[in-house]
């Protein structure tokens, strides 16, 4: 039984590059609240975070880069080749991550929570979960993903894999196994089937929202069943410069969510966005040519902010192509200001910007929370 009353907690694990994050995103699309424990571990070691001085004391200041941050690549070379060093690092970081997870779950409004953690079964987190879901994939697929997505060599990829406990040991502890070796749709079907079996509490009956007036803008969350419409709209409004099909959109759902702006039951705009590591990122925006942006931008960003607050996001990063950045007054009216990556200040926010910023776009920023989850102690 979960240690958090009123919450059904899924512990999601699996070895490196099996696709845990994709499955977590799928569960978020279905209504779960996702927590990436490994991302929190990175936050715990960032400059200004409580784990930073402890890691330096244990491993030496030579692991610090030119910007004064811990160079995770240098640290990885140590801990992935020395089990004692890895144990030492985990003893520093694990209590901080556990505290942050506890705080996030207690604050979450969702009845189902998903904790993604590669070391779930090796920690005491598993004991507090109602179920353990394990994502599996063939080793050759793991190697291929690490080489492609993380730009690791084949030897380094195999070293990372061999440093972990065998997949078989995780599979023996699983309540649910998701085999992530085929298409996104195949994995999505497995996740949906397992979700349907969860003993979720009955949701209270809600009144039907009033019917939209003619010409009124409605913003709703897109779901995988909207994939064909999302692909059609993006291809149409970009005049084929970005051609998408159903498979492309379904694959994108493994990383982000979509918001659809509708007018008179027709799609008039789409935003691709996500909240990852407590940072909101809006990196895709498409509007129909005749859509009044002074109406669409407040309606869209209000929905983004509402959802971001539910997901406990600390800050929102908005990436604008030049033609949309020209509407500066509309973006400023909803609280966004131009910003540089360095000007963000917080390492996790800077990393989110560097990871997600499309080429040729400008960065706009809005702070959503004053209190950070892993602030200095």
Secondary structure, 3 states (H helix, E strand, C coil): CCCCCCCEEEEEECCCCCCHHHHHHHHHHCCCEEEEHHHHHHHHCCCCCCCHHHHHHHHCHHHECCCCCECHHHHHHHHCCCHHHHHHHHHHHHHHHHHHHHHHHHHCCCCEEEEECCCCCCCCCHHHCCEEEEEECCHHHHHHHHHHHCCCCHHHHHHHHHCCCCHHHHHHCCCEEEECCCCHHHHHHHHHHHHHCCCCCCCCCCCCCCCCCCCCEEEEECCHHHHHHHHHHHHHHCCCCCCCCHHHHHHHCCCCEEEEEEECCEEEEEEEEEEECCEEEEEEEEECCCCCHHHHHHHHHHHHHHHHHHCCCCEEEEEECHHHHCCHHHHHHCCCEECCCHHHCCHHHHHHHHHHCCCCCEEEEEECCCCCCCCCC
